[in-house]
Amino acid sequence: MLRPMALLPHRRLGSSELQVSLFSLGSWRTFERISREQGLDVMQAARDAGITFLDDARYNDETGAAPIATGWSEVVFGELFRAAGWVRDEVTVANKLWWEFWPDQEATAELDGSLGRMGLDHVDLIYSMPPPEGMDVADLVAQVAALIASGRARSWGIGNWQPDVLADADIGLVASYVFAGGTLTGKYLQGQPGRAAADHSATAASARQRAEAVVQLAHEWDVSPASLAFSFALGHPRLASVLFGATGPEQLRQNVASLDVFASLDEQQRRQLDQLAAS
């Protein structure tokens, strides 16, 4: 059943003034790979579900069909955003600084390019990925602060930094890659090829070790493995939002319905999830 918009929780994002929906919709490797009609259906389903936090990113074209080499994902996102009828001031839009062309391109030029492709005049949240070799953190902070001072971004966060950097920070966690590329859903247990098969990260390796146990536990509790992966993320004390992508409205609705699964778990079951993750 679709969770009514007013009932989807919102949480404060770290020390910022942003209030974000507990689920957020990402666009990584998604909207440029499906039809515009499918993309619009997903966007509208997100609105109907009460999602008010959208995440976008620039990345290089992998389809061979995009008219530009990098950032076509942002163009498609912006077109779908407007077609879906989002009210800009009612939505938190995030994007990322990759520092890919630094020092020739600093933060202002990188974000201006993204804004131009999205057709927006600002983002609400800009994530800084780890600084490139040769950039110190003080310079990074100064450049990002300038984005906020100029109105190009309202707040900033960091993405994929090492955990020890965050240990003492007042963070609001946005959990991403919660399925480890689909591994924790169990769909690769029989050795099928897919995105996760080419992922050699520590996260993917850990997920492969646990996938069978996740599937077995989901079977015992009569829920989907995906809902257990979401439930683990939802139980984190610093969580602000769980980020996911979807290629269809039904997938989106099923993901949001994981909140009901999480709410139904008792303390013993939640401890089992924690123990499985720590094993």
C-alpha positions as CSV (number, residue, x, y, z in Angstrom):
1,M,0.0,0.0,0.0
2,L,1.2,3.5,-0.9
3,R,2.3,5.4,2.2
4,P,0.4,8.8,2.2
5,M,2.7,11.8,1.7
6,A,1.9,13.4,5.1
7,L,3.0,10.3,6.9
8,L,6.5,9.9,5.4
9,P,8.8,11.1,8.1
10,H,11.2,14.0,7.6
11,R,14.4,14.5,9.6
12,R,16.9,17.3,10.0
13,L,20.0,16.8,7.9
14,G,23.0,17.2,10.3
15,S,23.5,20.7,11.5
16,S,21.9,22.3,8.5
17,E,18.4,23.8,8.3
18,L,17.3,21.2,5.8
19,Q,14.5,18.9,6.6
20,V,14.6,15.9,4.3
21,S,12.3,12.9,3.7
22,L,13.4,9.6,5.2
23,F,13.7,8.2,1.7
24,S,15.5,10.0,-1.1
25,L,15.4,9.3,-4.8
26,G,18.7,9.1,-6.7
27,S,19.5,9.1,-10.4
28,W,22.8,7.3,-10.7
29,R,22.9,5.2,-13.9
30,T,19.1,5.4,-14.1
31,F,17.2,8.0,-16.0
32,E,19.3,8.1,-19.1
33,R,19.0,4.3,-19.4
34,I,15.2,4.2,-19.3
35,S,12.5,5.9,-21.5
36,R,11.4,9.5,-20.6
37,E,8.0,8.1,-19.9
38,Q,9.4,5.6,-17.4
39,G,11.5,8.3,-15.8
40,L,8.5,10.6,-15.4
41,D,6.5,7.7,-13.9
42,V,9.2,7.2,-11.3
43,M,9.4,11.0,-10.5
44,Q,5.7,11.2,-10.1
45,A,5.6,8.1,-7.9
46,A,8.2,9.7,-5.7
47,R,6.1,12.8,-5.3
48,D,3.1,10.7,-4.5
49,A,5.0,8.7,-1.9
50,G,6.1,11.9,-0.1
51,I,9.7,11.9,-1.1
52,T,11.0,15.5,-1.1
53,F,14.8,14.8,-1.3
54,L,16.3,14.2,-4.8
55,D,19.9,13.4,-5.5
56,D,21.6,14.0,-8.9
57,A,25.2,13.7,-10.1
58,R,27.4,14.4,-13.1
59,Y,29.1,11.4,-14.6
60,N,30.5,10.2,-17.9
61,D,28.1,8.7,-20.5
62,E,28.2,5.0,-20.5
63,T,25.5,4.3,-23.0
64,G,27.3,5.6,-26.1
65,A,24.1,7.5,-27.0
66,A,24.3,10.8,-25.1
67,P,24.9,14.0,-27.0
68,I,27.5,15.1,-24.5
69,A,30.3,13.1,-22.9
70,T,29.7,14.0,-19.3
71,G,26.7,15.4,-17.4
72,W,23.9,14.1,-19.7
73,S,22.4,12.6,-16.5
74,E,22.0,16.1,-15.2
75,V,20.2,17.3,-18.3
76,V,17.7,14.4,-18.1
77,F,17.2,14.9,-14.4
78,G,16.3,18.6,-14.9
79,E,13.9,17.8,-17.7
80,L,12.1,15.2,-15.7
81,F,12.1,17.4,-12.6
82,R,10.2,20.1,-14.4
83,A,7.9,17.6,-16.3
84,A,6.9,16.0,-13.0
85,G,5.7,19.3,-11.6
86,W,7.9,19.5,-8.6
87,V,7.6,22.9,-6.7
88,R,11.3,23.9,-6.4
89,D,11.0,25.4,-2.9
90,E,9.4,22.3,-1.5
91,V,12.2,19.9,-2.7
92,T,15.7,19.4,-1.5
93,V,18.0,18.9,-4.5
94,A,21.5,17.5,-4.0
95,N,24.5,17.3,-6.4
96,K,28.2,16.5,-6.1
97,L,31.6,18.1,-6.4
98,W,33.9,15.5,-7.9
99,W,37.0,17.8,-8.2
100,E,37.7,15.8,-11.4
101,F,39.3,18.7,-13.3
102,W,40.9,20.5,-10.4
103,P,43.0,22.7,-10.3
104,D,42.0,23.9,-13.8
105,Q,38.4,23.9,-12.7
106,E,37.5,25.0,-9.1
107,A,34.3,24.4,-7.3
108,T,32.4,27.4,-8.6
109,A,33.0,26.4,-12.3
110,E,32.2,22.8,-11.6
111,L,28.9,23.5,-9.9
112,D,28.0,26.2,-12.5
113,G,28.3,23.6,-15.2
114,S,26.0,21.2,-13.3
115,L,23.4,24.0,-12.6
116,G,23.4,24.9,-16.2
117,R,22.8,21.4,-17.3
118,M,20.0,20.8,-14.7
119,G,18.4,24.2,-15.5
120,L,18.5,25.2,-11.8
121,D,19.9,28.3,-10.2
122,H,21.0,26.6,-7.0
123,V,21.2,23.3,-5.2
124,D,20.1,22.8,-1.6
125,L,22.9,20.4,-0.8
126,I,26.3,20.0,-2.4
127,Y,28.4,16.9,-1.5
128,S,32.1,17.2,-1.6
129,M,33.9,14.0,-2.6
130,P,37.4,13.5,-1.1
131,P,39.9,16.2,-2.0
132,P,42.1,15.4,-5.0
133,E,45.8,14.9,-4.5
134,G,47.5,18.2,-3.8
135,M,44.4,19.9,-2.3
136,D,44.3,20.5,1.4
137,V,41.1,20.4,3.4
138,A,41.3,24.1,4.3
139,D,41.2,25.0,0.6
140,L,38.4,22.6,0.0
141,V,36.3,24.1,2.8
142,A,37.0,27.7,1.6
143,Q,35.8,26.8,-1.9
144,V,32.7,25.2,-0.7
145,A,32.0,28.0,1.7
146,A,32.2,30.4,-1.3
147,L,29.5,28.4,-3.0
148,I,27.2,28.9,-0.1
149,A,28.0,32.5,0.3
150,S,27.2,33.0,-3.4
151,G,23.8,31.3,-3.1
152,R,24.7,28.5,-5.4
153,A,24.2,26.0,-2.6
154,R,22.4,26.2,0.7
155,S,24.4,23.7,2.6
156,W,27.2,21.1,2.1
157,G,28.2,17.6,3.1
158,I,30.8,15.1,2.3
159,G,30.6,11.9,0.3
160,N,32.7,8.7,0.5
161,W,35.2,10.2,3.0
162,Q,36.9,7.8,5.4
163,P,34.9,7.0,8.6
164,D,37.6,8.3,11.0
165,V,37.2,11.8,9.6
166,L,33.5,11.7,10.6
167,A,33.8,10.1,14.0
168,D,33.3,13.2,16.0
169,A,31.3,15.2,13.5
170,D,27.6,16.3,14.0
171,I,26.5,14.4,10.9
172,G,23.2,13.5,9.4
173,L,23.8,10.3,7.5
174,V,22.4,9.7,4.0
175,A,22.8,6.0,3.4
176,S,23.5,5.0,-0.2
177,Y,24.3,1.7,-2.0
178,V,22.3,-0.1,0.7
179,F,21.9,-3.2,-1.6
180,A,25.6,-3.2,-2.6
181,G,24.6,-3.0,-6.2
182,G,21.8,-5.6,-5.8
183,T,24.0,-8.1,-4.0
184,L,22.0,-8.1,-0.8
185,T,18.8,-8.9,-2.6
186,G,20.2,-12.3,-3.4
187,K,19.9,-12.0,-7.2
188,Y,23.6,-12.8,-7.8
189,L,23.8,-15.8,-5.6
190,Q,23.8,-18.2,-8.6
191,G,26.6,-16.3,-10.2
192,Q,24.5,-14.2,-12.6
193,P,26.4,-11.4,-14.3
194,G,25.5,-7.8,-13.3
195,R,26.8,-4.5,-12.0
196,A,27.8,-5.9,-8.7
197,A,29.9,-8.7,-10.3
198,A,32.4,-6.1,-11.5
199,D,32.5,-4.3,-8.1
200,H,35.7,-5.3,-6.3
201,S,35.3,-2.9,-3.4
202,A,35.4,-4.0,0.2
203,T,31.7,-3.1,0.5
204,A,30.8,-5.4,-2.3
205,A,33.0,-8.2,-0.9
206,S,31.4,-7.9,2.5
207,A,27.9,-8.0,0.9
208,R,28.7,-11.2,-1.1
209,Q,29.7,-12.9,2.2
210,R,26.4,-12.0,3.8
211,A,23.9,-12.2,0.9
212,E,22.9,-15.8,1.5
213,A,22.3,-15.2,5.2
214,V,20.2,-12.1,4.4
215,V,18.1,-14.1,2.0
216,Q,17.6,-16.9,4.5
217,L,16.7,-14.5,7.3
218,A,14.2,-12.7,5.0
219,H,12.6,-16.1,4.2
220,E,12.3,-16.9,7.9
221,W,10.6,-13.5,8.6
222,D,8.5,-13.6,5.4
223,V,9.8,-10.3,4.1
224,S,11.9,-9.4,1.1
225,P,15.7,-9.3,1.3
226,A,15.6,-5.7,0.0
227,S,13.4,-4.7,3.0
228,L,16.0,-6.1,5.4
229,A,18.8,-4.2,3.7
230,F,16.7,-1.0,4.1
231,S,15.8,-1.9,7.7
232,F,19.4,-2.1,8.6
233,A,20.0,1.4,7.3
234,L,16.8,2.7,8.9
235,G,18.1,1.6,12.3
236,H,21.2,3.7,12.2
237,P,21.0,6.4,15.0
238,R,22.4,9.1,12.8
239,L,20.3,8.4,9.8
240,A,18.6,11.3,8.0
241,S,17.6,9.6,4.7
242,V,18.0,6.4,2.7
243,L,19.0,7.0,-0.9
244,F,17.9,4.6,-3.7
245,G,17.3,4.6,-7.4
246,A,14.3,3.1,-9.2
247,T,13.5,2.2,-12.8
248,G,9.7,1.9,-12.2
249,P,7.0,3.2,-9.9
250,E,6.2,-0.2,-8.4
251,Q,9.9,-0.7,-7.4
252,L,9.8,2.8,-5.8
253,R,6.6,2.0,-3.8
254,Q,8.1,-1.3,-2.6
255,N,11.2,0.4,-1.4
256,V,9.2,3.0,0.5
257,A,7.1,0.2,2.0
258,S,10.2,-1.1,3.7
259,L,9.6,1.5,6.4
260,D,6.6,-0.6,7.4
261,V,8.7,-3.7,7.6
262,F,11.3,-1.9,9.7
263,A,8.5,-0.6,12.1
264,S,7.2,-4.2,12.5
265,L,10.6,-5.6,13.7
266,D,10.9,-6.2,17.4
267,E,14.1,-5.5,19.3
268,Q,15.4,-9.0,19.0
269,Q,15.0,-8.9,15.2
270,R,16.8,-5.6,15.0
271,R,19.7,-7.1,17.1
272,Q,19.8,-10.0,14.7
273,L,20.3,-7.6,11.8
274,D,23.0,-5.8,13.6
275,Q,24.8,-9.1,14.4
276,L,24.5,-10.2,10.8
277,A,26.1,-6.9,9.7
278,A,28.9,-7.3,12.2
279,S,29.7,-10.9,11.5
